[in-house]
Amino acid sequence: MKVLLTGSGGYIGIATAPVLMGRGHDVTGMDSGFYQSGWLYNGVKQLPRTIQQDIRTITAEDLAGYDAVVHMAELSNDPLGQLNPTITYKINHEGSVALAKAAKAAGVSRFIYMSSCSVYGIGEEGEVKTEESLSRPQTAYAECKVYVERDVAPLADDSFSPTFLRNATAFGPSPRQRFDVVLNNLSGLAWTTGKIAMTSDGTPWRPLVHILDIADAIGCVLAAPQAAIHNQIFNVGDSAQNYRVREIAEIVAEAFPGCELSFGTNDADNRSYRVSFEKINSQLPGFACKRDARVGAAQMREVFERIGMTDELFKAAPYTRLKMLQQLISTKQLDDDFFWRA
Ligand SMILES: NC(=O)c1ccc[n+]([C@@H]2O[C@H](COP(=O)([O-])OP(=O)(O)OC[C@H]3O[C@@H](n4cnc5c(N)ncnc54)[C@H](O)[C@@H]3O)[C@@H](O)[C@H]2O)c1
């Protein structure tokens, strides 16, 4: 298939393009390049040709000839979404819906949207969220995911099949590394300080998924018969990978020998949810997660050893989304609407 991958220069996108190309797809990347100054290590065999463009400027003409759009380009986590909620709604909600409409107008038959398990927000004790569960988004970022699903689903018809992938929290190494997701953050702390000292008690639930398992899920959606994916929502992950934050810390501490681990009593973060991944595992042909948190933590350590990871790199702006965007704004490289200044 001829595939346009938006957000191809991001944490998950940079790892997804080679997977889709390896499956025989003709991939073109598109990205505004917010994180282009960060490249933690060489490790991607194949990069797609890439267009530097903001999704808010894409028209149906730009999308002519594509069979599928895989849409990842957004302000991609809770803290970044809170930086300027108005712009978050403009990019993540309005931009994504406009992109889906443009794709449909251009005759693109498949539209895969990267949603998030953060739509579930908070859960009651013992509750396990399925695709049918009520959404309880807690942030602008999560609200936008709910709005995009709500507004894109009605576009579905015989010639336009959207699929909504509600990904668990991602982990694993990527040249466009992120240290603002829990497993990677704890790995960076373990390596640079030899300590994981959590102020919280670590009880919140956080389902995790490896970035390459997300890439495989996208590959499986592209390969699936239309009936299996048409206007479907799938939680992306594995039911065995619902961890408490505490367990994630224990797994990381084990992967970094000598790492001290302690917990506090606070629980400021109210985002906690357990998720069922039964649907994707039973209904998306060929999909199963292949990498768990132990594998991811070991991979993080291997990369750190290989590149001589430093505290400076761990704290560098390109690897923490909020820091990078704040830097681009304060140095006036981005304007008030997050477009590059000329
Ligand atoms: N990382 C996770 O834990 C996770 C979990 C669930 C869902 N997701 C979703 O997966 C997708 C990819 O996540 P990621 O972790 O790779 O994020 P990322 O922030 O690393 O990458 C997003 C990419 O999109 C680009 N981008 C942002 N706004 C843009 C715009 N207006 N026009 C063009 N490009 C733009 C950025 O430059 C960046 O390269 C996002 O939609 C995110 O919400 C991520």
The ligand as an SDF file (V2000), in Angstrom:
LIG
                    3D

 44 48  0  0  0  0  0  0  0  0999 V2000
    4.1450    7.5330   23.5320 N   0  0  0  0  0  0  0  0  0  0  0  0
    3.0770    7.0110   24.1190 C   0  0  0  0  0  0  0  0  0  0  0  0
    3.1390    6.4930   25.2610 O   0  0  0  0  0  0  0  0  0  0  0  0
    1.7320    7.0080   23.4160 C   0  0  0  0  0  0  0  0  0  0  0  0
    0.6750    6.3000   23.9970 C   0  0  0  0  0  0  0  0  0  0  0  0
   -0.5590    6.3270   23.3830 C   0  0  0  0  0  0  0  0  0  0  0  0
   -0.7360    7.0350   22.2080 C   0  0  0  0  0  0  0  0  0  0  0  0
    0.3190    7.7160   21.6570 N   0  0  0  0  0  0  0  0  0  0  0  0
    0.0700    8.4700   20.4340 C   0  0  0  0  0  0  0  0  0  0  0  0
    0.9380    8.0030   19.4210 O   0  0  0  0  0  0  0  0  0  0  0  0
    1.2980    9.0710   18.5540 C   0  0  0  0  0  0  0  0  0  0  0  0
    2.8040    9.1560   18.4420 C   0  0  0  0  0  0  0  0  0  0  0  0
    3.3450    9.3310   19.7420 O   0  0  0  0  0  0  0  0  0  0  0  0
    4.8770    9.5810   19.9850 P   0  0  0  0  0  0  0  0  0  0  0  0
    5.1490    9.1040   21.3690 O   0  0  0  0  0  0  0  0  0  0  0  0
    5.6870    9.0560   18.8710 O   0  0  0  0  0  0  0  0  0  0  0  0
    4.9060   11.1820   20.0030 O   0  0  0  0  0  0  0  0  0  0  0  0
    6.0920   12.2010   19.5970 P   0  0  0  0  0  0  0  0  0  0  0  0
    5.7440   13.4770   20.2830 O   0  0  0  0  0  0  0  0  0  0  0  0
    7.3930   11.5780   19.8680 O   0  0  0  0  0  0  0  0  0  0  0  0
    5.9250   12.3320   18.0350 O   0  0  0  0  0  0  0  0  0  0  0  0
    4.9330   13.0940   17.4450 C   0  0  0  0  0  0  0  0  0  0  0  0
    5.4990   13.6820   16.1860 C   0  0  0  0  0  0  0  0  0  0  0  0
    4.4920   14.5020   15.5920 O   0  0  0  0  0  0  0  0  0  0  0  0
    5.0760   15.7010   15.1480 C   0  0  0  0  0  0  0  0  0  0  0  0
    4.0520   16.7350   15.1950 N   0  0  0  0  0  0  0  0  0  0  0  0
    3.4520   17.2810   16.2790 C   0  0  0  0  0  0  0  0  0  0  0  0
    2.5700   18.2100   15.9010 N   0  0  0  0  0  0  0  0  0  0  0  0
    2.5980   18.2520   14.5490 C   0  0  0  0  0  0  0  0  0  0  0  0
    1.9040   19.0160   13.5730 C   0  0  0  0  0  0  0  0  0  0  0  0
    1.0080   19.9530   13.9160 N   0  0  0  0  0  0  0  0  0  0  0  0
    2.1650   18.7860   12.2650 N   0  0  0  0  0  0  0  0  0  0  0  0
    3.0960   17.8510   11.8960 C   0  0  0  0  0  0  0  0  0  0  0  0
    3.7990   17.1260   12.7670 N   0  0  0  0  0  0  0  0  0  0  0  0
    3.5500   17.3240   14.0880 C   0  0  0  0  0  0  0  0  0  0  0  0
    6.2380   15.9770   16.0960 C   0  0  0  0  0  0  0  0  0  0  0  0
    7.2420   16.7660   15.4640 O   0  0  0  0  0  0  0  0  0  0  0  0
    6.7140   14.5780   16.4380 C   0  0  0  0  0  0  0  0  0  0  0  0
    7.7950   14.1820   15.6280 O   0  0  0  0  0  0  0  0  0  0  0  0
    0.6600   10.3220   19.1440 C   0  0  0  0  0  0  0  0  0  0  0  0
   -0.5560   10.5820   18.4940 O   0  0  0  0  0  0  0  0  0  0  0  0
    0.4170    9.9400   20.5820 C   0  0  0  0  0  0  0  0  0  0  0  0
   -0.6480   10.6760   21.1530 O   0  0  0  0  0  0  0  0  0  0  0  0
    1.5430    7.7160   22.2270 C   0  0  0  0  0  0  0  0  0  0  0  0
  1  2  1  0
  2  3  2  0
  2  4  1  0
  4  5  1  0
  4 44  2  0
  5  6  2  0
  6  7  1  0
  7  8  2  0
  8  9  1  0
  8 44  1  0
  9 10  1  0
  9 42  1  0
 10 11  1  0
 11 12  1  0
 11 40  1  0
 12 13  1  0
 13 14  1  0
 14 15  2  0
 14 16  1  0
 14 17  1  0
 17 18  1  0
 18 19  2  0
 18 20  1  0
 18 21  1  0
 21 22  1  0
 22 23  1  0
 23 24  1  0
 23 38  1  0
 24 25  1  0
 25 26  1  0
 25 36  1  0
 26 27  1  0
 26 35  1  0
 27 28  2  0
 28 29  1  0
 29 30  1  0
 29 35  2  0
 30 31  1  0
 30 32  2  0
 32 33  1  0
 33 34  2  0
 34 35  1  0
 36 37  1  0
 36 38  1  0
 38 39  1  0
 40 41  1  0
 40 42  1  0
 42 43  1  0
M  CHG  2   8   1  16  -1
M  END
$$$$
